[in-house]
Amino acid sequence: MQGLTKVAIVRSCLSLCLSLYCATVVAVQTKSQPSDDWPLFRGNTQSTGVAKSKLPMDLTNLDVLWEFKVPKGAFEGTAAIVTDPTDPAKQVVYIGDLDGKLFAIDLATGAKIWEFASEIGFVTAPAVRDGSIYIGDIDGVFYCLNSAGKKVWSFSAEAEINSSANFHGDNVLVGSQDSRLYAINLKTGAPVWKYESPDQIRCSVTVAEDRAFVAGCDGYFHIIELNSGTEVGKTDIRSPTGATPAALRELVFFGNEQGDFFAIDSKTIETKWVFAEPQSGNSIRCSAAVNEQHVVFGGRNRVVYSLDPQTGAVQWKVTLKAKIDASPVIVGERVFVASTDGRLLALSLKDGAIEWEKQFQGGITSSPAVAFGKLVIATDRGVVYCLGEKPPVPTGK
């Protein structure tokens, strides 16, 4: 009996240790795995514009679930969509309008949770981290708000902020038309360092490891080391741009005002390839959506392109009815593209075929944000739309 007791004790201990080990592994995996949110302008720090969430496979089931209307309002900025830090079962949409208000909206219902008023409007997307919201306004004031919409701190640049924020370590990064890239302490709002560019910084900052990528109005692509704020190198991109670079491994992709689209090797800081549509000359103001097989972007020539990331070869192109200033978003095997005439379209990544489209009232320069099975987009008529799978129709008894 004593031997059996010892065996039972050993087995019990081993079972307990195994259970604790498994629980620890699950906890570590859960913590390290990305959530289904959209906390930054292009969805992630690398600005790839690729959603982690899914939308209905059958697009006949994709429809408007709610509308949030701001009388006499207008939106240019993209929404952020995250889990409510005070309630894990709830998701929140944050979006700023041109009238100077930042709204928190319940993703499930479209009901306003709170609003924060600035003295002047927002054209950028909010950036969200650890329950705090970071956004700059047209007057050059950069705000940190808590999850209740109360100001924690503010920082003043010397010119308008068109750049949506990004994060590195304990700092939040934001560019300004005062030609500076700022690193600001997340908690205190104190400036840590600033990088001086020769001209305005209108793009949002892309972060890959300890480097930031900035495509500037000075006609150069800049790489900045983020621990010190010093420039690692730069390369000529022929023309100014405000497009946010998208980073995929060592390659960085963006277009310029001249209509050239670049792939830059961030290790060698050299141009790998350039795509330019002959006799086009139309500027590229949207930011590209990039995965391993496709680089998708649109231009003011009304054309959406998909290029091979490694070679720049055209995979397909589709001409729409209006200019494309909003940045596309890849969702599974589709890419969602909005145009200035108020159309939102879903194109097949395989061949560019138009699989679905919806007409909204007003123009769209705000880019789609996709999270938790929903797509959120806003128009210059002051309406935020949430699209998702239509709820089932109740059946009678």
Long-range contacts (C-beta under 8 A, 24 or more apart in sequence): 35-83, 36-371, 36-372, 37-81, 37-82, 37-83, 37-91, 37-128, 37-371, 37-372, 38-79, 38-80, 38-81, 38-82, 38-369, 38-370, 38-371, 39-80, 39-81, 39-82, 39-127, 39-128, 39-129, 40-80, 40-125, 40-127, 40-128, 40-164, 40-165, 40-166, 40-204, 41-78, 41-124, 41-125, 41-127, 41-164, 41-204, 41-244, 41-287, 41-367, 42-204, 42-206, 42-244, 42-246, 42-287, 42-327, 42-367, 43-329, 43-369, 43-370, 45-166, 45-167, 45-206, 45-207, 45-208, 46-206, 46-207, 46-208, 46-246, 46-247, 46-248, 47-166, 47-204, 47-206, 47-244, 47-245, 47-246, 47-247, 47-287, 48-246, 48-247, 48-248, 48-289, 48-290, 48-291, 48-330, 49-246, 49-287, 49-288, 49-289, 49-290, 49-327, 49-328, 49-329, 49-330, 49-367, 50-289, 50-290, 50-291, 50-329, 50-330, 51-329, 51-330, 51-331, 51-332, 51-370, 51-371, 52-371, 53-331, 53-370, 53-371, 53-372, 53-373, 53-374, 54-331, 54-332, 54-373, 55-331, 55-332, 55-334, 55-370, 55-373, 55-375, 55-387, 55-388, 55-389, 56-388, 56-389, 57-332, 59-346, 59-355, 59-356, 61-389, 61-390, 62-346, 62-356, 62-375, 62-387, 62-388, 62-389, 62-390, 63-387, 63-388, 63-390, 64-358, 64-385, 64-386, 64-387, 65-110, 65-374, 65-386, 65-387, 65-388, 65-390, 66-109, 66-110, 66-385, 66-386, 67-110, 67-383, 67-384, 67-385, 67-386, 68-103, 68-105, 68-110, 68-112, 68-383, 68-384, 68-386, 69-382, 69-383, 69-384, 70-97, 70-99, 70-101, 70-103, 70-382, 70-383, 70-384, 71-382, 72-99, 72-382, 73-97, 73-98, 73-99, 73-101, 73-381, 73-382, 74-98, 74-99, 74-379, 74-380, 74-381, 74-382, 75-366, 75-378, 75-379, 75-380, 75-382, 75-383, 75-384, 76-123, 76-365, 76-366, 76-380, 77-122, 77-123, 77-124, 77-125, 77-126, 77-164, 77-366, 77-378, 78-125, 78-164, 78-327, 78-366, 78-367, 78-368, 78-369, 79-125, 79-126, 79-366, 79-369, 79-376, 79-377, 79-378, 79-384, 80-125, 80-126, 80-127, 80-128, 80-133, 80-369, 81-107, 81-369, 81-370, 81-371, 81-372, 81-374, 81-376, 82-128, 82-371, 84-147, 85-130, 85-131, 85-147, 86-131, 86-147, 91-371, 91-372, 93-369, 93-376, 93-384, 93-386, 94-126, 94-128, 94-133, 95-125, 95-126, 95-376, 95-378, 95-384, 96-121, 96-122, 96-123, 96-124, 96-125, 96-126, 96-135, 96-137, 97-121, 97-122, 97-378, 97-382, 98-122, 98-123, 100-137, 102-126, 102-133, 102-135, 102-143, 102-145, 102-149, 103-384, 104-149, 105-384, 107-371, 107-372, 107-374, 107-376, 107-386, 110-384, 110-386, 113-149, 114-148, 114-149, 115-149, 116-143, 116-145, 116-149, 116-150, 116-151, 118-143, 123-162, 124-161, 124-162, 124-163, 124-164, 124-165, 124-204, 125-164, 125-204, 125-367, 125-369, 126-164, 127-164, 127-165, 127-166, 127-167, 127-172, 129-167, 129-172, 129-186, 130-186, 132-186, 134-165, 134-172, 134-174, 135-164, 135-165, 136-161, 136-163, 136-165, 136-174, 136-176, 137-161, 140-176, 140-177, 140-178, 142-174, 142-182, 142-184, 144-172, 144-186, 144-189, 152-189, 153-188, 153-189, 154-189, 155-182, 155-184, 155-189, 155-191, 157-182, 159-200, 162-202, 162-242, 163-201, 163-202, 163-203, 163-204, 163-205, 164-204, 164-244, 165-204, 165-205, 166-204, 166-205, 166-206, 166-207, 166-212, 167-207, 168-207, 168-210, 168-212, 168-226, 169-226, 169-227, 171-226, 173-205, 173-207, 173-212, 173-226, 174-205, 175-201, 175-202, 175-203, 175-204, 175-205, 175-214, 176-200, 176-201, 177-201, 177-202, 181-205, 181-212, 181-214, 181-224, 181-229, 183-226, 183-229, 192-229, 193-228, 193-229, 194-229, 195-224, 195-229, 195-230, 195-231, 197-222, 199-240, 202-242, 203-241, 203-242, 203-243, 203-244, 203-245, 203-254, 203-287, 204-244, 204-287, 205-244, 206-244, 206-245, 206-246, 206-247, 206-252, 208-247, 208-266, 211-266, 213-245, 213-247, 213-252, 213-266, 214-245, 215-241, 215-242, 215-243, 215-244, 215-245, 215-254, 215-256, 216-240, 216-241, 217-241, 217-242, 219-256, 221-245, 221-252, 221-254, 221-262, 221-264, 221-269, 223-266, 223-269, 232-269, 233-269, 234-269, 235-264, 235-269, 235-270, 235-271, 237-262, 241-284, 242-285, 243-284, 243-285, 243-286, 243-287, 243-288, 244-287, 244-327, 245-287, 246-287, 246-288, 246-289, 246-290, 246-295, 247-290, 248-290, 248-291, 248-292, 248-309, 251-309, 251-310, 253-288, 253-290, 253-295, 253-297, 253-309, 254-284, 254-287, 254-288, 255-283, 255-284, 255-285, 255-286, 255-288, 255-297, 255-299, 256-283, 256-284, 257-283, 257-284, 257-285, 258-283, 259-283, 259-284, 259-299, 259-301, 260-284, 261-288, 261-295, 261-297, 261-305, 261-307, 261-312, 263-295, 263-309, 263-312, 272-312, 273-311, 273-312, 274-312, 275-305, 275-307, 275-312, 275-314, 277-301, 277-303, 285-325, 286-324, 286-325, 286-326, 286-327, 286-328, 286-367, 287-327, 287-367, 288-327, 288-328, 289-327, 289-328, 289-329, 289-330, 289-335, 290-330, 291-330, 293-349, 294-330, 294-335, 294-349, 296-328, 296-330, 296-335, 296-337, 296-349, 297-327, 297-328, 298-324, 298-326, 298-328, 298-337, 298-339, 299-323, 299-324, 300-324, 300-325, 302-339, 304-328, 304-335, 304-337, 304-347, 304-352, 306-335, 306-349, 306-352, 315-352, 316-351, 316-352, 317-352, 318-347, 318-352, 318-354, 320-345, 322-363, 325-365, 326-364, 326-365, 326-366, 326-367, 326-368, 326-377, 327-367, 328-367, 328-368, 329-367, 329-368, 329-369, 329-370, 329-375, 331-370, 331-375, 336-368, 336-370, 336-375, 338-364, 338-366, 338-367, 338-368, 338-377, 339-364, 340-364, 340-365, 342-379, 344-368, 344-377, 344-387, 358-387, 360-385
